[in-house]
Amino acid sequence: MKIKYLLSILLVFSLVAFGCAQKTPESIENIKMEKNVNEDLEFKQMCQSAGYEWMLMKPTQDGKFIKDAEECMGCMLEGIEHVCDKEKFNEMMEAGMENSMSDMSSMQHMAMTAHAGTRNSVDVHMYKVGFIRPDVQPGKEVLLKFTINDIQSKKPIPDLEIVHDKIMHVVLVRNDLKHFDHIHPKILESGVFTVPYKFSSSGTYRIWIDFTIDGMQHIVDFDINVPGNSETGEKDSLNGLKVNFSPPKEIVAGKEIDLKFEIFDSNNKPIPITEKFLAANAHLIAIDEALQEFNHNHDENFNKDNIISFKYKFLKAGKYKIWVQFSTEGKTKTASFQVVVK
């Protein structure tokens, strides 16, 4: 009896010990998770109290995504830097943001980007963006249709933010940097956006879609081939106006420069810009010859003179084409220039 009793006690102790061994790591992990949640909630409150947006995305350093980093909840500072570390956030706050953000103060606004190529859809951030490819022919008007759905819920995104007067900006250019256009789809139904368009010439085009959700800009590009051998001249929308461009003597990648343009009529009389184009004095779009670098910038200084000016930073060396768009007498004017970045 005593032996059986002792064996029973030993068995009970063994089971208890085994259970503790199994549960202890889980319990420790739960404590860690609880601590992380509390830290996140505290960090979130600090972020929002400072007037910034709390969101899920990869962390950044100097406005660029940190390689191999995973998405995390963090604070989006000035629409440029996504900080997931509370201590780093505190350091930046203690520095008054001025020193910490000095290298980024003139940076083009950071966007979530994705390249689809010839695919019909691509994931960007928390959304799946689709392109319903039409049967295109040169000179034939077709309907360009784009869809945006939440990746997790698969539900269509009903609302896009209005940015520079439009909910979506679409830029098209052929792969030889000719036949540029800047158009604006409208919402057809929840999550579906369309715009009629006519490709004037054959060739392969890249289409960039630029939209904003919850303060975050997203840029996705698709490629489309227009068959045949049709070729037409590029559109001239200046109608006699001249746009003089005075580039810096040397343009170096990564260095901020001033891009200045002046508007004149055929008699060299300055033509002031007295009306806004899409809620700005002017727009600048820059694309490199490899179609990999795309930037959409704005001159917000509406001084009603004949000068257009952008502070700009080309990110990589190479050949670029830039398009400057403004409005006079209710009509959009577009001038293009080529630049070499060292």
C-alpha positions in Angstrom: 0.0 0.0 0.0 2.7 2.4 1.0 4.6 1.7 -2.3 1.4 2.3 -4.3 0.8 5.5 -2.3 4.3 6.8 -3.0 4.0 5.9 -6.7 0.7 7.9 -6.9 2.3 10.9 -5.3 5.3 10.7 -7.6 3.0 10.4 -10.6 1.1 13.5 -9.6 4.3 15.5 -9.1 5.5 14.4 -12.5 2.3 15.5 -14.2 2.4 18.9 -12.4 6.0 19.4 -13.3 5.3 18.4 -16.9 2.4 20.8 -17.1 4.5 23.7 -15.7 7.2 22.9 -18.2 4.7 23.2 -21.0 2.9 26.3 -19.8 5.8 28.3 -18.6 7.2 29.4 -22.0 3.6 30.2 -23.1 3.0 32.2 -20.0 6.3 34.1 -20.5 5.4 34.7 -24.1 1.9 36.0 -23.1 3.6 38.4 -20.6 5.9 39.6 -23.4 3.0 40.1 -25.8 1.0 42.0 -23.1 4.0 44.2 -22.5 4.4 44.9 -26.2 0.7 45.7 -26.6 1.0 48.2 -23.6 4.1 49.7 -25.1 2.3 50.0 -28.5 -0.7 51.7 -27.0 1.5 54.1 -25.1 3.5 54.8 -28.3 0.3 55.2 -30.3 -1.0 57.8 -27.8 2.3 59.7 -27.9 2.3 59.6 -31.7 -1.3 60.8 -32.1 -0.9 63.4 -29.4 2.0 64.9 -31.4 -0.4 65.2 -34.3 1.0 62.4 -36.4 -0.6 59.3 -38.0 -0.4 55.8 -36.4 -0.3 53.2 -39.1 1.0 49.8 -40.3 3.8 49.7 -42.8 7.5 48.9 -43.0 9.9 51.2 -41.0 11.9 53.7 -42.9 15.3 55.4 -42.6 15.8 58.8 -44.2 12.6 58.3 -46.1 13.5 54.9 -47.6 12.3 51.5 -46.5 14.7 49.5 -44.3 15.7 46.4 -46.3 14.3 43.1 -45.0 12.3 44.9 -42.3 8.8 43.6 -41.5 5.7 45.7 -41.4 5.0 47.2 -37.9 2.7 49.6 -36.2 4.4 52.9 -35.9 4.3 56.7 -36.3 4.3 58.4 -39.7 6.3 61.6 -39.3 5.7 64.4 -41.8 4.5 61.8 -44.3 8.1 60.8 -44.8 9.6 58.8 -41.9 7.8 55.7 -40.5 9.2 55.1 -37.0 8.3 51.8 -35.2 10.7 52.3 -32.2 9.4 54.4 -29.3 12.8 55.3 -28.1 13.8 56.6 -31.6 10.5 58.6 -31.7 11.3 60.1 -28.3 14.8 61.1 -29.5 13.4 62.8 -32.5 10.8 64.6 -30.4 13.5 65.8 -28.0 15.5 67.1 -30.9 12.5 69.1 -31.9 12.2 67.3 -35.2 14.2 70.1 -36.8 17.6 68.4 -36.6 16.3 64.8 -37.1 14.3 65.7 -40.1 16.7 68.2 -41.7 17.9 65.8 -44.3 14.3 65.0 -45.3 12.7 68.5 -45.1 12.9 69.0 -48.9 12.4 65.3 -49.9 9.6 64.4 -52.3 6.7 63.0 -50.3 7.2 59.3 -49.7 4.7 56.9 -51.3 3.9 53.2 -51.2 4.8 51.9 -54.6 4.4 48.7 -56.6 5.2 47.6 -60.2 2.8 45.3 -61.9 4.2 45.1 -65.4 2.0 43.0 -67.6 0.1 41.5 -64.6 -3.5 42.4 -64.1 -3.1 43.2 -60.4 -0.5 43.9 -57.7 -0.5 44.3 -54.0 0.6 47.7 -52.5 0.6 48.2 -48.8 -2.9 47.0 -47.6 -4.6 47.0 -51.0 -4.9 45.0 -54.2 -4.9 47.2 -57.3 -6.3 45.8 -60.5 -6.2 46.9 -64.1 -9.0 45.7 -66.4 -7.2 45.6 -69.6 -9.2 46.8 -72.6 -8.7 45.7 -76.3 -6.6 48.7 -77.4 -6.0 49.9 -80.9 -4.3 53.2 -82.0 -6.9 55.9 -82.5 -9.7 53.9 -80.8 -11.2 55.2 -77.6 -11.3 52.6 -74.8 -12.2 52.7 -71.2 -9.3 52.3 -68.7 -10.7 50.7 -65.6 -8.9 50.3 -62.3 -10.0 48.5 -59.1 -8.9 48.9 -55.5 -9.7 46.3 -52.8 -8.7 45.7 -49.3 -6.3 42.7 -49.3 -7.6 41.1 -46.1 -11.4 41.7 -46.3 -11.4 41.7 -50.1 -13.9 44.5 -49.9 -13.8 47.4 -52.5 -12.4 50.7 -51.2 -15.2 53.2 -51.6 -13.4 56.4 -50.9 -10.2 58.0 -52.1 -8.9 61.3 -50.8 -9.1 64.3 -53.1 -5.5 65.4 -53.7 -5.0 68.4 -56.0 -8.6 68.4 -57.0 -8.8 64.8 -58.1 -9.3 61.4 -56.4 -6.9 59.7 -58.8 -4.1 60.9 -61.1 -3.0 58.7 -64.0 0.1 59.4 -66.0 0.8 57.6 -69.2 4.0 57.6 -71.3 5.4 55.4 -74.1 8.6 53.6 -73.3 10.6 56.0 -75.4 9.4 58.8 -73.2 7.1 60.2 -75.9 3.3 60.6 -75.9 2.9 61.8 -72.4 -0.5 62.3 -70.8 -2.0 63.1 -67.4 -5.6 62.1 -66.9 -8.0 61.6 -64.1 -10.4 58.6 -63.6 -13.7 59.0 -61.8 -15.4 56.6 -59.5 -17.8 54.2 -61.4 -18.9 52.2 -58.4 -17.3 51.3 -55.0 -13.7 50.4 -55.7 -13.9 50.9 -59.5 -12.4 53.9 -61.2 -12.6 54.6 -65.0 -11.5 57.1 -67.6 -12.0 57.0 -71.4 -8.7 57.3 -73.3 -7.4 57.1 -76.9 -3.9 56.0 -77.6 -2.7 57.9 -80.6 0.3 55.7 -81.5 1.4 52.1 -81.3 4.0 51.0 -78.8 4.4 49.9 -75.2 3.2 52.3 -72.6 3.6 52.5 -68.8 0.6 53.7 -66.8 1.2 55.1 -63.3 -1.8 55.3 -60.9 -1.5 57.8 -58.1 -4.1 57.8 -55.3 -4.2 58.5 -51.5 -6.0 56.6 -48.7 -5.9 57.7 -45.1 -3.2 60.3 -45.8 -0.8 57.8 -47.5 0.0 58.2 -51.2 0.1 55.0 -53.3 1.7 54.7 -56.8 1.2 51.6 -58.9 2.3 51.1 -62.5 1.1 48.8 -65.3 2.4 48.2 -68.8 0.2 47.9 -71.8 1.0 47.3 -75.5 -0.8 49.1 -78.2 -0.4 47.0 -81.4 0.4 48.0 -84.9 2.7 50.5 -86.6 0.7 53.7 -86.2 2.8 56.8 -85.3 1.6 60.3 -84.8 3.3 63.5 -83.7 3.3 64.5 -80.1 0.6 66.9 -79.0 1.6 70.6 -78.7 -0.5 72.3 -76.1 1.6 75.5 -75.7 -0.1 77.3 -78.6 2.7 79.7 -79.2 3.8 80.1 -75.6 7.4 79.6 -74.8 8.7 78.0 -71.6 12.3 78.8 -70.8 14.2 76.3 -68.6 17.4 77.4 -66.9 18.8 74.2 -65.4 21.7 74.2 -63.0 25.2 73.8 -64.5 25.4 70.3 -63.0 22.6 68.1 -61.6 23.9 65.5 -59.2 21.8 62.6 -57.9 20.8 63.0 -54.2 21.4 66.8 -54.2 18.5 69.2 -54.0 18.3 71.7 -56.7 16.0 74.5 -57.9 14.3 73.9 -61.2 13.1 77.2 -62.6 10.9 77.9 -65.6 9.7 81.2 -67.1 6.6 81.6 -69.4 6.7 84.1 -72.4 4.5 84.7 -75.4 5.9 84.7 -79.0 7.0 88.3 -78.5 9.0 87.5 -75.4 6.4 89.2 -73.2 6.2 87.5 -69.7 2.9 85.7 -69.3 1.8 85.5 -65.7 0.1 82.4 -64.3 -3.2 83.8 -62.9 -5.1 80.5 -62.5 -4.2 77.3 -60.7 -3.7 74.0 -62.4 -5.1 71.2 -60.2 -4.9 73.3 -57.0 -1.2 74.3 -57.6 0.7 76.9 -59.5 2.2 74.1 -61.6 2.9 70.3 -61.6 6.2 68.6 -62.4 6.5 65.0 -63.5 9.9 63.4 -63.8 10.6 59.9 -65.3 13.9 58.3 -66.1 14.7 56.6 -69.3 14.4 53.1 -67.7 10.9 54.0 -66.5 11.9 53.1 -63.0 12.0 56.5 -61.3 8.7 58.3 -61.2 8.0 61.5 -59.3 5.1 63.9 -59.2 5.8 67.2 -57.6 4.1 70.6 -57.3 4.9 74.3 -57.2 2.6 75.6 -54.4 3.8 79.2 -54.7 0.9 81.0 -56.4 2.5 84.4 -56.9 0.7 85.2 -60.2 4.0 85.9 -62.0 5.5 84.1 -65.0 7.9 82.0 -62.9 7.4 78.3 -62.0 9.9 76.9 -59.5 10.4 73.5 -57.9 12.8 72.3 -55.3 13.7 68.8 -56.5 16.0 65.9 -55.8 16.8 63.3 -58.5 17.4 60.1 -56.7 19.6 58.3 -59.3 22.0 59.2 -62.0 20.9 58.9 -65.6 18.8 60.5 -68.3 15.4 61.9 -67.4 12.5 63.6 -69.1 10.5 66.2 -67.2 7.1 67.6 -68.0 5.9 70.9 -66.5 2.1 71.5 -66.5 0.3 74.7 -65.8 -2.9 76.5 -66.9 -3.7 79.7 -68.9 -7.1 80.8 -70.2 -8.6 77.6 -68.8 -6.4 75.3 -70.9 -3.7 72.9 -69.7 -0.2 73.7 -71.1 2.6 71.1 -71.1 6.2 71.6 -71.7 8.9 68.9 -71.7 12.6 68.9 -71.3 15.4 66.4 -71.0 18.0 66.4 -68.3 21.1 64.4 -67.4 21.8 63.6 -63.8 25.3 62.7 -62.7 
